């Protein structure tokens, strides 16, 4: 049984990344299932830190992108989600290739959500694990950009 309250179209989602940090880091939404969403991100010069390894901040951007997006698809159109807290444990370094992030819910409540985002290399080895806590808010009477996008 699906957790999504609205249909998810990966092509449409990828179009919403234009002119954002998501586009700048070349994050591409790649897969969606009944209880998860995934995206890829390259490990290259613009996601490296000065030692030539994947920057932990880039991993956190991927994690928050996936968790926040997923959270917004788990609420009705009269609500929206924003991040409250995120943590990340970086367990493997990478110098090239791509990473795959997958967000799955731990808790889907009325006022909060908690998401686990695991980031792996192309061989399925864990690179980073992150937990994102989300606040659920109600839209004011005027429509928001996020509500229109998702």
Buried (B, 14 or more C-beta within 10 A) or exposed (E): EEBBEEEBEBEEBBEBBEEEEBBEBBBBBBEBEEBBBBBBBBBBEEBBEEEEBBBBEBBBBBBBBBBBBBBBBBBEEEBBBEBEEBEBEBEBEBEEEBBBBBBBBEEBEEEBBBBBBBBBBEEEEEBBBBBBBBBBEEBEEEEEEBBEEB
